[in-house]
Amino acid sequence: MSTAQRPDPPYRRIVEEIRARILAGELRPGERMPSIRQIAQRWGVAIATATRAMATLRDEGLVEAKVGSGTVVSARAGRQRPPGPAVSPPPRHTGAPRQALNREHVLRTAIAIADGEGLDAVSMRRLAAELGAGPMSLYRHVANKDELVAQMVDAAFGEPELPTPGPDGWRAKLELVSRRQWELCRRHPWLPRAVSFTRPLLMPNLTAYTEWTLRALDGLGLPMTIRIREALTLHGLVMTVALSLAAEVEAEQETGVTLDRWWLAQRRRADELLADGRFPLLAAIPEGTVADLDGLFEYGLARHLDGFAALVEGRSRTGP
């Protein structure tokens, strides 16, 4: 009596087909892969299924994400063996003995994954594969993914050292700490998704930023309530603009379409919308202004500090 073989789940069929094409040389290293949406449409599956298929291909080292190019065939894929019966993907690390894991190595590898592919790509399994280690070995360094992300945030905020005492004047100090955070978010686009105002990560390097900001307001005669709200408002201003930056990076990775190419594709539609004169003010906006996130950050920071300066001046004239 024979037992019917259970069919592979849809994502596995997608993985097998794409893997075969890569290993046969039909898709070459550096060549752009279809986007998640294109995979979903081509195979007639849900976005979640297409996402899982792409994640599996990443875990096997066959594809990798590159900002500005989307997901491409990995250079390592060309060194893998052709497909055959019951052949498993080759190990990522061969040859020299592996170096013993340490906390810093684990965190830096996790940060590199998040920088290139987003926070959702970071998992204990994926991290172990990158390190050439067993997943259980990671738990000697981090208890779970939540702790891993918290440690990643703290490591990122520990990269730039805040000067002591810093530039003269409260405004120069607030500009400095805000721009340091903005630079961090440009370097690590996943950061805005990993921090919270209401449930803050109680980590030393992140806390040091808040303490430094509070100290920048010494001597102004402001109550601590105003000082902490100012620190949180500045942090919120940076993170709000940085979320748009992070969304753009993720859109590039998912679709392979850069922001410049997206706007070029929308030019005809925008021209049609603005041509009849119903929106004369919008039509007068210089090209590229809306997409200039650096300019938006600098404008928001300057206008906020103008308002805070008025508050400080008013309190100095009238007293607390």
C-alpha atoms as one frame of an Amber mdcrd trajectory, in Angstrom:
protein
   0.000   0.000   0.000   1.564   3.303  -1.046   1.226   6.590   0.712   0.709
   9.693  -1.406   3.595  12.108  -1.080   2.616  15.436   0.417   3.299  18.274
  -2.052   5.870  20.899  -1.158   4.476  24.172   0.208   4.263  26.921  -2.433
   7.265  28.869  -1.152   9.467  25.760  -1.471   8.485  25.301  -5.115   9.435
  28.923  -5.807  12.764  28.438  -4.032  13.556  25.262  -5.976  12.798  26.880
  -9.341  14.853  30.006  -8.652  17.697  27.997  -7.115  17.864  25.777 -10.189
  18.052  28.805 -12.486  20.820  30.373 -10.400  22.911  27.207 -10.173  22.423
  26.530 -13.900  23.799  29.986 -14.693  20.567  31.385 -16.115  20.619  34.004
 -13.336  24.183  35.229 -12.866  25.873  36.866  -9.851  24.921  40.528  -9.612
  21.829  40.111 -11.787  18.717  41.668 -10.283  16.074  39.318  -8.953  12.326
  39.817  -9.421  10.743  41.900  -6.688   8.512  40.402  -3.999   5.444  41.686
  -5.865   6.663  40.250  -9.172   7.249  36.840  -7.587   3.781  36.909  -6.048
   2.208  37.744  -9.411   4.256  35.288 -11.455   3.637  32.296  -9.195   0.146
  33.354  -8.152   0.909  33.392  -4.408   0.425  35.785  -1.533   2.996  38.486
  -0.704   3.829  36.632   2.527   4.637  33.466   0.565   6.847  35.375  -1.868
   8.592  37.080   1.049   9.278  33.714   2.700  10.697  32.333  -0.537  13.063
  35.289  -0.891  14.109  35.001   2.760  14.923  31.312   2.222  17.054  32.144
  -0.797  18.886  34.747   1.314  19.414  32.209   4.106  20.962  29.834   1.579
  23.345  32.532   0.383  21.916  32.570  -3.144  20.683  36.178  -3.173  21.528
  39.367  -1.320  20.035  42.843  -1.049  21.895  45.935  -2.251  20.589  49.460
  -1.704  19.928  51.053  -5.078  19.809  47.701  -6.866  17.191  45.721  -4.967
  17.833  42.006  -4.422  20.493  40.485  -6.672  22.061  37.071  -7.175  24.866
  36.675  -4.656  28.460  36.379  -5.817  28.680  33.258  -3.649  25.964  31.568
  -5.701  28.325  30.926  -8.602  30.555  28.815  -6.350  27.789  26.455  -5.269
  27.273  22.993  -6.733  24.561  22.304  -9.328  21.306  20.921  -7.966  20.880
  17.189  -7.517  18.854  14.689  -5.497  18.850  15.462  -1.791  21.642  18.011
  -2.090  21.666  20.576   0.699  23.069  24.078   0.271  26.798  24.107   1.040
  27.940  25.574   4.347  28.753  29.264   4.264  32.032  28.957   6.106  34.625
  26.319   5.160  38.386  26.031   5.360  40.024  27.721   8.334  38.680  26.928
  11.814  35.989  29.308  12.970  36.930  31.983  15.461  35.208  31.683  18.812
  32.109  33.853  18.936  32.030  36.943  21.101  29.298  39.462  21.804  30.808
  42.222  19.652  31.134  39.918  16.629  27.531  38.771  17.023  26.229  42.346
  17.235  28.290  43.662  14.330  27.111  40.813  12.114  23.478  41.417  13.083
  23.871  45.145  12.377  25.391  44.374   8.952  22.377  42.203   8.069  19.939
  44.913   9.205  21.858  47.636   7.339  21.725  45.709   4.079  18.361  43.985
   4.242  16.278  45.575   7.006  15.399  44.619  10.553  12.959  41.885   9.470
  15.860  39.973   7.908  17.540  39.607  11.309  16.728  36.323  12.992  18.668
  33.992  15.253  18.751  31.403  12.456  19.962  33.886   9.845  22.567  35.316
  12.207  23.867  31.834  13.040  24.156  31.056   9.316  26.165  34.238   8.701
  28.471  33.383  11.598  28.820  29.731  10.595  27.582  28.665  14.009  24.711
  26.729  15.503  21.680  28.844  16.504  21.883  27.618  20.098  25.417  28.999
  20.442  24.025  32.543  20.070  21.970  32.248  23.243  25.153  32.479  25.292
  25.380  36.096  24.111  21.721  37.209  23.733  18.583  35.729  25.278  16.240
  36.299  22.315  15.652  38.548  19.301  14.235  41.395  21.413  17.415  41.528
  23.454  19.480  41.212  20.274  17.763  44.264  18.743  18.183  46.255  21.977
  21.899  45.434  22.011  22.159  46.375  18.320  20.608  49.779  19.039  22.998
  50.367  21.929  26.003  49.347  19.820  24.911  51.733  17.057  24.496  54.657
  19.456  27.922  53.880  20.879  29.640  54.493  17.529  29.946  58.318  17.553
  31.343  59.752  20.772  29.574  62.870  22.017  32.071  65.613  22.912  32.506
  66.841  26.463  31.471  69.536  27.107  30.619  70.177  23.454  30.279  73.486
  21.581  29.377  76.710  23.352  25.694  77.560  23.719  22.608  75.416  24.144
  21.547  75.761  20.497  24.863  74.573  19.092  24.747  71.607  21.455  21.201
  70.629  20.436  22.114  70.945  16.769  25.114  68.679  17.308  23.246  65.900
  19.139  20.384  65.992  16.615  22.712  65.761  13.631  24.613  62.901  15.252
  21.338  60.980  15.540  20.418  61.823  11.948  23.795  60.528  10.746  23.203
  57.329  12.703  19.817  56.854  11.050  21.312  57.380   7.605  23.973  54.781
   8.398  21.497  52.368  10.004  18.032  52.920   8.435  16.457  50.287  10.711
  17.105  52.335  13.872  13.820  54.353  13.893  11.805  51.139  13.975  13.793
  49.816  16.919  13.360  52.685  19.398  10.307  53.767  21.388   9.332  56.840
  23.390   6.802  55.243  25.703   8.782  52.030  26.262  12.385  53.219  25.952
  15.300  50.831  25.681  17.187  51.216  28.945  20.633  50.830  27.428  23.733
  52.809  28.443  24.725  54.379  25.107  21.172  55.397  24.213  20.617  56.794
  27.710  23.870  58.766  27.389  22.349  60.700  24.462  19.387  61.766  26.594
  21.625  62.720  29.520  23.887  64.757  27.214  20.858  66.632  25.832  19.551
  67.418  29.306  22.972  68.701  30.315  23.023  70.953  27.228  20.101  72.855
  28.785  21.877  73.569  32.081  21.837  77.194  33.170  18.636  78.171  31.344
  16.461  78.043  34.433  14.142  75.467  32.856  12.281  72.922  34.985  13.150
  69.284  34.368   9.701  68.690  32.816  10.491  71.093  29.969  14.032  69.778
  29.607  12.992  66.141  29.175  10.175  67.103  26.814  12.676  69.047  24.730
  15.018  66.046  24.629  12.176  63.755  23.562  10.844  66.240  21.002  14.251
  66.580  19.344  14.627  62.809  19.267  11.130  62.509  17.803  11.882  65.056
  15.093  14.912  63.064  13.953  13.152  59.706  14.080  10.037  60.927  12.254
  12.003  62.059   9.209  14.232  58.993   9.487  11.179  56.723   9.217  10.579
  58.128   5.736  14.219  57.437   4.936  13.857  53.857   6.186  10.668  53.347
   4.161  12.463  54.495   1.016  15.370  52.107   1.607  12.912  49.221   2.088
  11.004  50.204  -1.067  14.234  50.134  -3.074  15.119  46.715  -1.683  11.671
  45.294  -2.401  11.136  46.725  -5.879  14.633  47.501  -7.128  13.361  50.941
  -8.180  15.333  53.923  -6.854  13.583  57.116  -5.799  14.908  58.984  -8.848
  13.573  56.292 -11.187  10.229  56.287  -9.354   9.842  60.050  -9.819  10.769
  59.746 -13.493   8.011  57.165 -13.897   5.556  59.544 -12.181   6.550  62.630
 -14.169   3.837  62.274 -16.806   1.128  61.759 -14.208   2.370  64.729 -12.181
   2.455  66.939 -15.273  -1.126  65.973 -16.130  -2.286  66.656 -12.573  -0.695
  70.107 -12.402  -1.190  71.239 -15.996  -4.776  72.525 -15.703  -3.907  75.230
 -13.160  -5.942  73.880 -10.235  -2.812  73.595  -8.079  -0.626  76.580  -9.005
   1.304  76.620  -5.746   2.214  72.953  -5.952   3.235  73.444  -9.571   5.705
  76.134  -8.474   7.616  73.826  -6.085  11.191  73.249  -7.326  11.813  69.710
  -8.532  13.398  67.459  -5.919  12.323  69.501  -2.898   9.852  66.949  -1.561
  12.300  64.051  -1.900  15.135  65.948  -0.160  14.964  64.317   3.278  18.214
  65.937   4.409  16.726  69.335   3.608  13.498  68.427   5.397  15.429  67.386
   8.505  17.506  70.574   8.553  14.418  72.760   8.046  12.493  71.004  10.816
  15.445  71.240  13.208  16.003  74.957  12.527  12.329  75.909  12.900  11.961
  73.858  16.073  15.018  75.480  17.658  13.711  78.922  16.645  10.565  78.171
  18.619  12.487  76.812  21.587  14.679  79.934  21.575  11.524  82.054  21.861
  10.452  79.988  24.862  13.853  80.396  26.542  13.883  84.147  25.868  10.351
  84.594  27.155  11.090  82.764  30.408  14.275  84.793  30.925  12.244  88.035
  30.695   9.306  87.009  32.839  10.883  84.438  35.161   9.642  80.904  35.804
